[in-house]
Amino acid sequence: GLLVGFGATYGNGCTSGHGVCGISRGSMRSITATVTFMAAAFVTVFVTRHLIGG
C-alpha cells in the first residue's frame, strides 16, 4: 500500500486515471505515463515467465 501511495503521488495520479482520463484528454504526460506502466508490466511478465520460469 505504501508503494502504491508513493507511486500515485510521484506520478501525479493513478494508472487508471492516466489511462482513462488522461489519454482521452490527449495529455502527453498521461500517454507517457501509461506507456511506461505498460512497458514495466510487459517486462515483469516476460522476466517472470521466461527467465525465472514462474
Stockholm file with secondary structure:
# STOCKHOLM 1.0

chainA/1-54         GLLVGFGATYGNGCTSGHGVCGISRGSMRSITATVTFMAAAFVTVFVTRHLIGG
#=GR chainA/1-54 SS CHHHHHHHHHTTSCHHIIIIIIHHHTCHHHHHHHHHHHHHHHHHHHIIIIIICC
#=GC SS_cons        CHHHHHHHHHTTSCHHIIIIIIHHHTCHHHHHHHHHHHHHHHHHHHIIIIIICC
//
